Amino acid sequence: MATEAARSVGGMLAIPDFGADRLEGATDFNDMAQTRGAEAVKAQIRALCDAEDAGDILSDDQLVDLLREKGFDLARRTVAKYREAIGIGSSVQRRRQKKLARVA
């Protein structure tokens, strides 16, 4: 559809390179932002923190390394900002919380 619209007005069309992990049906930059945007990063941070064991809590630096392996290149302060934005505490807070949950 976008290709046809660009041709009809003599315009140019930029098609994003999604890479090998392109989702089925992803066609434009909005889809790319959804798969590689802030919400995708926040979902990955939540998944990593939810999977933590009480004895092995991930620091923000460790989260950065794990996210980098998944293709997200972020600074530690950005990870901390996103982590706080979704209501996940620091590694100290999470360690304390998980130990209390184990005792209760």
C-alpha beads as a LAMMPS data file, in Angstrom:
LAMMPS data file: protein, C-alpha beads

104 atoms
103 bonds

1 atom types
1 bond types

-500.0 500.0 xlo xhi
-500.0 500.0 ylo yhi
-500.0 500.0 zlo zhi

Masses

1 110.0

Atoms # bond

1 1 1 0.000 0.000 0.000
2 1 1 2.764 2.463 0.896
3 1 1 4.653 1.496 -2.255
4 1 1 1.581 2.207 -4.384
5 1 1 1.019 5.552 -2.663
6 1 1 4.629 6.607 -3.219
7 1 1 4.470 5.655 -6.887
8 1 1 1.182 7.496 -7.419
9 1 1 2.696 10.805 -6.294
10 1 1 6.123 10.180 -7.768
11 1 1 7.628 9.946 -4.310
12 1 1 10.225 7.753 -2.744
13 1 1 9.694 5.028 -0.198
14 1 1 11.982 4.129 2.673
15 1 1 11.626 0.547 3.842
16 1 1 13.148 -0.296 7.227
17 1 1 15.608 -3.151 7.622
18 1 1 14.161 -5.264 10.425
19 1 1 16.955 -7.793 10.352
20 1 1 16.550 -11.531 10.739
21 1 1 14.055 -11.269 13.614
22 1 1 11.371 -9.438 11.621
23 1 1 7.878 -10.139 12.913
24 1 1 5.323 -11.482 10.480
25 1 1 3.323 -8.589 9.068
26 1 1 5.825 -5.905 10.134
27 1 1 6.056 -3.448 7.278
28 1 1 6.962 0.051 8.411
29 1 1 8.890 2.181 10.873
30 1 1 6.004 2.138 13.367
31 1 1 6.232 -1.657 13.477
32 1 1 9.996 -1.384 13.845
33 1 1 9.648 1.059 16.759
34 1 1 7.227 -1.324 18.433
35 1 1 9.616 -4.251 18.159
36 1 1 12.765 -2.302 19.009
37 1 1 11.348 0.638 20.942
38 1 1 11.166 1.537 24.608
39 1 1 8.229 -0.781 25.290
40 1 1 10.153 -3.741 23.898
41 1 1 13.108 -2.856 26.123
42 1 1 10.856 -2.506 29.166
43 1 1 9.277 -5.889 28.433
44 1 1 12.732 -7.488 28.259
45 1 1 13.799 -5.847 31.532
46 1 1 10.618 -7.086 33.230
47 1 1 11.136 -10.617 31.901
48 1 1 14.747 -10.701 33.081
49 1 1 13.874 -9.392 36.550
50 1 1 10.885 -11.716 36.898
51 1 1 13.136 -14.687 36.153
52 1 1 15.678 -13.750 38.828
53 1 1 16.435 -16.105 41.685
54 1 1 16.615 -14.536 45.159
55 1 1 20.245 -15.573 45.409
56 1 1 21.202 -14.195 42.003
57 1 1 19.728 -10.713 41.537
58 1 1 20.871 -8.893 38.394
59 1 1 22.549 -5.503 38.666
60 1 1 21.811 -2.813 36.087
61 1 1 25.218 -3.540 34.512
62 1 1 24.283 -7.216 34.175
63 1 1 20.928 -6.224 32.679
64 1 1 22.796 -4.075 30.132
65 1 1 24.959 -7.050 29.143
66 1 1 21.963 -9.381 28.783
67 1 1 20.009 -6.798 26.788
68 1 1 23.022 -6.237 24.535
69 1 1 23.012 -9.986 23.765
70 1 1 19.378 -9.558 22.661
71 1 1 20.267 -6.673 20.326
72 1 1 19.450 -3.693 22.555
73 1 1 22.436 -1.351 22.936
74 1 1 21.684 0.800 25.999
75 1 1 23.577 2.668 28.666
76 1 1 23.244 1.552 32.292
77 1 1 21.460 4.791 33.208
78 1 1 18.878 4.149 30.472
79 1 1 18.238 0.649 31.813
80 1 1 17.860 2.111 35.318
81 1 1 15.413 4.734 34.010
82 1 1 13.271 2.140 32.229
83 1 1 13.438 -0.245 35.201
84 1 1 12.211 2.486 37.546
85 1 1 9.531 3.574 35.052
86 1 1 7.940 0.111 35.144
87 1 1 8.070 -0.034 38.927
88 1 1 10.970 -2.440 39.390
89 1 1 13.294 -1.573 42.256
90 1 1 17.068 -1.551 42.355
91 1 1 18.996 -4.800 42.770
92 1 1 19.249 -4.105 46.521
93 1 1 15.493 -3.561 46.791
94 1 1 14.693 -6.658 44.713
95 1 1 17.093 -8.816 46.727
96 1 1 15.475 -7.656 49.976
97 1 1 11.963 -8.146 48.591
98 1 1 12.665 -11.672 47.302
99 1 1 14.273 -12.721 50.571
100 1 1 11.227 -11.489 52.488
101 1 1 8.908 -13.316 50.101
102 1 1 10.879 -16.524 50.653
103 1 1 10.551 -16.202 54.435
104 1 1 6.831 -15.426 54.369

Bonds

1 1 1 2
2 1 2 3
3 1 3 4
4 1 4 5
5 1 5 6
6 1 6 7
7 1 7 8
8 1 8 9
9 1 9 10
10 1 10 11
11 1 11 12
12 1 12 13
13 1 13 14
14 1 14 15
15 1 15 16
16 1 16 17
17 1 17 18
18 1 18 19
19 1 19 20
20 1 20 21
21 1 21 22
22 1 22 23
23 1 23 24
24 1 24 25
25 1 25 26
26 1 26 27
27 1 27 28
28 1 28 29
29 1 29 30
30 1 30 31
31 1 31 32
32 1 32 33
33 1 33 34
34 1 34 35
35 1 35 36
36 1 36 37
37 1 37 38
38 1 38 39
39 1 39 40
40 1 40 41
41 1 41 42
42 1 42 43
43 1 43 44
44 1 44 45
45 1 45 46
46 1 46 47
47 1 47 48
48 1 48 49
49 1 49 50
50 1 50 51
51 1 51 52
52 1 52 53
53 1 53 54
54 1 54 55
55 1 55 56
56 1 56 57
57 1 57 58
58 1 58 59
59 1 59 60
60 1 60 61
61 1 61 62
62 1 62 63
63 1 63 64
64 1 64 65
65 1 65 66
66 1 66 67
67 1 67 68
68 1 68 69
69 1 69 70
70 1 70 71
71 1 71 72
72 1 72 73
73 1 73 74
74 1 74 75
75 1 75 76
76 1 76 77
77 1 77 78
78 1 78 79
79 1 79 80
80 1 80 81
81 1 81 82
82 1 82 83
83 1 83 84
84 1 84 85
85 1 85 86
86 1 86 87
87 1 87 88
88 1 88 89
89 1 89 90
90 1 90 91
91 1 91 92
92 1 92 93
93 1 93 94
94 1 94 95
95 1 95 96
96 1 96 97
97 1 97 98
98 1 98 99
99 1 99 100
100 1 100 101
101 1 101 102
102 1 102 103
103 1 103 104
